[in-house]
Amino acid sequence: MTYSPGYNSYTRINSQATTVLKVGSGVLHTITLAAAAVSAAINVYDNPTGVGTVIFSYTQGAAALAAPVTFIFDARFNTGLTIITSAANPDMTVTFS
């Protein structure tokens, strides 16, 4: 039997940044928020430049986040995977292939 891990890449993001995770097609598996300050924003794009098709957009409200929280997508992206985080610095891990 051959084992295929499927989602074999991950990246931790814990600062304000534009993070290009992959150029080309793939699958976004999960985003796990370990912590998110009030007004922390996360925008996920199907594009290696951080514009265009939005896969997911999240802004933490005024209530405290009951961390960790995992969003499961299993969503295919076509041109790339880029995440832009706000100055409120969410601490998150993204798994993808």
C-alpha positions as a Markdown table, in Angstrom:
| # | Residue | x | y | z |
|---|---|---|---|---|
| 1 | Met | 0.0 | 0.0 | 0.0 |
| 2 | Thr | 1.3 | 3.5 | -0.9 |
| 3 | Tyr | 0.8 | 6.3 | 1.5 |
| 4 | Ser | 0.0 | 9.7 | 0.1 |
| 5 | Pro | 0.0 | 12.5 | 2.7 |
| 6 | Gly | -2.2 | 14.7 | 0.5 |
| 7 | Tyr | -1.7 | 18.1 | 2.2 |
| 8 | Asn | 2.0 | 18.0 | 2.5 |
| 9 | Ser | 2.8 | 21.7 | 3.0 |
| 10 | Tyr | 2.2 | 24.1 | 5.8 |
| 11 | Thr | 3.1 | 27.6 | 6.8 |
| 12 | Arg | 2.8 | 29.5 | 10.0 |
| 13 | Ile | 1.9 | 33.2 | 9.7 |
| 14 | Asn | 2.1 | 35.4 | 12.8 |
| 15 | Ser | 2.8 | 38.9 | 11.5 |
| 16 | Gln | 1.4 | 41.5 | 9.2 |
| 17 | Ala | 2.5 | 40.3 | 5.8 |
| 18 | Thr | 1.6 | 39.3 | 2.2 |
| 19 | Thr | 2.6 | 35.7 | 2.1 |
| 20 | Val | 2.7 | 33.8 | -1.2 |
| 21 | Leu | 2.3 | 30.2 | -0.3 |
| 22 | Lys | 2.3 | 28.6 | -3.7 |
| 23 | Val | 2.5 | 29.6 | -7.4 |
| 24 | Gly | 0.3 | 27.4 | -9.6 |
| 25 | Ser | -2.6 | 25.2 | -8.8 |
| 26 | Gly | -3.2 | 23.3 | -5.6 |
| 27 | Val | -5.7 | 22.7 | -2.7 |
| 28 | Leu | -6.2 | 24.8 | 0.4 |
| 29 | His | -6.9 | 22.4 | 3.1 |
| 30 | Thr | -7.2 | 24.3 | 6.4 |
| 31 | Ile | -6.5 | 27.5 | 8.2 |
| 32 | Thr | -6.1 | 27.1 | 12.0 |
| 33 | Leu | -6.2 | 30.3 | 14.1 |
| 34 | Ala | -4.2 | 29.9 | 17.3 |
| 35 | Ala | -5.0 | 33.5 | 18.3 |
| 36 | Ala | -6.5 | 36.6 | 16.6 |
| 37 | Ala | -6.6 | 40.1 | 18.1 |
| 38 | Val | -9.7 | 42.2 | 17.7 |
| 39 | Ser | -9.8 | 43.6 | 14.1 |
| 40 | Ala | -7.3 | 41.0 | 12.8 |
| 41 | Ala | -8.0 | 40.5 | 9.1 |
| 42 | Ile | -7.1 | 37.6 | 6.9 |
| 43 | Asn | -7.7 | 37.6 | 3.1 |
| 44 | Val | -6.9 | 34.5 | 1.0 |
| 45 | Tyr | -6.6 | 34.8 | -2.7 |
| 46 | Asp | -6.4 | 32.4 | -5.7 |
| 47 | Asn | -3.6 | 34.4 | -7.2 |
| 48 | Pro | 0.2 | 34.7 | -6.5 |
| 49 | Thr | 0.0 | 38.5 | -6.2 |
| 50 | Gly | -2.7 | 38.9 | -3.5 |
| 51 | Val | -5.4 | 40.3 | -5.8 |
| 52 | Gly | -8.2 | 38.8 | -7.8 |
| 53 | Thr | -10.4 | 35.9 | -6.8 |
| 54 | Val | -11.0 | 35.8 | -3.0 |
| 55 | Ile | -11.2 | 32.3 | -1.5 |
| 56 | Phe | -11.8 | 33.5 | 2.1 |
| 57 | Ser | -12.0 | 36.7 | 4.0 |
| 58 | Tyr | -12.1 | 36.9 | 7.8 |
| 59 | Thr | -12.1 | 39.7 | 10.3 |
| 60 | Gln | -12.0 | 39.0 | 14.0 |
| 61 | Gly | -14.9 | 40.8 | 15.8 |
| 62 | Ala | -14.8 | 42.4 | 19.2 |
| 63 | Ala | -15.4 | 39.2 | 21.1 |
| 64 | Ala | -12.4 | 37.1 | 22.1 |
| 65 | Leu | -11.6 | 34.2 | 19.8 |
| 66 | Ala | -12.1 | 30.8 | 21.4 |
| 67 | Ala | -8.8 | 29.5 | 20.0 |
| 68 | Pro | -7.8 | 27.4 | 18.3 |
| 69 | Val | -10.3 | 27.5 | 15.5 |
| 70 | Thr | -9.9 | 25.5 | 12.3 |
| 71 | Phe | -11.5 | 26.4 | 9.0 |
| 72 | Ile | -11.6 | 23.4 | 6.6 |
| 73 | Phe | -11.8 | 24.3 | 2.9 |
| 74 | Asp | -10.5 | 21.5 | 0.7 |
| 75 | Ala | -10.8 | 24.1 | -2.0 |
| 76 | Arg | -8.9 | 24.0 | -5.3 |
| 77 | Phe | -7.1 | 27.1 | -6.3 |
| 78 | Asn | -5.9 | 27.6 | -9.9 |
| 79 | Thr | -3.2 | 30.3 | -10.2 |
| 80 | Gly | -1.6 | 30.5 | -6.7 |
| 81 | Leu | -2.3 | 30.8 | -3.0 |
| 82 | Thr | -1.6 | 34.1 | -1.2 |
| 83 | Ile | -2.6 | 35.3 | 2.2 |
| 84 | Ile | -2.6 | 38.9 | 3.4 |
| 85 | Thr | -2.8 | 39.5 | 7.1 |
| 86 | Ser | -3.5 | 42.8 | 8.9 |
| 87 | Ala | -1.6 | 44.8 | 11.4 |
| 88 | Ala | -3.4 | 43.0 | 14.3 |
| 89 | Asn | -1.2 | 40.0 | 13.6 |
| 90 | Pro | -3.3 | 36.8 | 13.7 |
| 91 | Asp | -1.3 | 33.7 | 14.6 |
| 92 | Met | -2.3 | 30.9 | 12.2 |
| 93 | Thr | -1.1 | 27.8 | 10.4 |
| 94 | Val | -2.2 | 27.1 | 6.8 |
| 95 | Thr | -2.1 | 23.5 | 5.3 |
| 96 | Phe | -2.2 | 23.1 | 1.5 |
| 97 | Ser | -0.9 | 21.1 | -1.3 |
